[in-house]
Amino acid sequence: MADIVDAHEVFDLAGVLAVAGDVAAEDAKDIVKRGALNVKRAWADSSRGIKHAPRFPRSISYDVTVRKNNVEAVIGPDDTPGNQGFLGAILEFGGVHNADRKSVV
């Protein structure tokens, strides 16, 4: 036996889901911002005390981007002059002549 589906109900559901997606994206913005701030603070705290990079913790920042169905945060060192953000890759991952920051601290 085949079930009969009223197309109006399907279209009504599609409308509800479309609105729910927009509302969820707006609610997610606050959640993502809070998470990004927590990661930024933890990263900065764990980077304090590096002898040769005392200003590096201040270079860590985040940006939150909201799109129609997507909210994302990018967190990392900013290479603004004077804040040592350019050292981020070397401090985090090490280099040919340098250990990563976990080995330094």
C-alpha positions in Angstrom: 0.0 0.0 0.0 1.2 3.4 -0.9 0.9 6.3 1.6 -0.6 9.5 0.4 1.5 12.6 1.1 -0.1 16.0 1.0 2.4 18.2 -0.8 1.3 21.2 1.2 2.7 19.6 4.4 6.0 19.0 2.7 6.3 22.6 1.6 5.3 23.8 5.0 8.0 21.7 6.6 10.5 23.1 4.1 9.6 26.6 5.1 10.0 25.8 8.8 13.4 24.2 8.2 14.6 27.2 6.1 13.8 29.6 8.9 15.2 27.2 11.5 18.5 27.2 9.6 18.8 31.0 9.7 17.9 31.1 13.4 20.4 28.3 14.1 23.2 30.2 12.2 22.5 33.3 14.3 22.6 31.3 17.6 25.7 29.5 16.5 27.5 32.8 16.0 27.5 33.4 19.8 28.6 29.9 20.5 31.5 30.0 18.0 32.6 33.4 19.2 32.7 32.1 22.8 34.6 29.0 21.7 37.1 31.0 19.7 37.7 33.4 22.7 38.3 30.4 24.9 40.8 28.9 22.5 42.5 32.3 22.0 42.9 32.7 25.8 44.2 29.2 26.3 46.7 29.5 23.5 47.9 32.9 24.8 48.2 31.6 28.3 50.2 28.5 27.2 52.5 30.8 25.2 53.5 33.0 28.1 57.0 32.8 29.4 58.8 32.2 26.1 62.1 34.0 26.7 62.7 35.2 23.2 59.1 35.9 22.3 57.5 37.9 25.2 55.0 39.7 22.9 53.9 36.6 21.0 50.8 35.9 23.3 49.4 39.3 22.4 49.5 38.4 18.7 46.9 35.7 19.0 43.5 36.8 17.8 40.4 35.4 16.1 37.9 36.3 13.4 34.4 34.9 13.1 32.7 34.7 9.7 29.0 34.1 9.4 27.6 32.9 6.1 24.1 31.7 5.3 24.4 28.2 6.7 27.9 28.4 8.1 29.7 30.0 11.0 33.5 29.6 11.3 36.3 31.0 13.4 39.9 31.4 12.4 42.3 31.6 15.4 46.0 32.3 15.3 48.8 34.8 15.5 48.4 38.1 13.8 51.6 39.4 12.1 51.0 43.0 12.9 54.4 44.7 13.3 55.7 44.6 16.9 53.7 41.8 18.3 55.9 38.8 17.2 53.1 37.0 15.4 55.4 36.2 12.6 57.1 33.7 14.9 53.9 31.6 15.2 54.8 28.8 12.8 58.3 28.4 14.3 57.0 28.5 17.9 54.2 26.1 17.3 55.8 23.6 15.0 59.5 24.2 15.4 62.0 24.5 12.6 65.3 23.1 11.4 67.2 24.6 14.2 64.4 25.2 16.7 62.2 22.9 18.9 58.4 23.6 19.1 57.2 25.8 22.0 56.1 22.8 24.1 59.8 21.9 24.3 60.8 25.5 25.0 58.4 26.3 27.8 
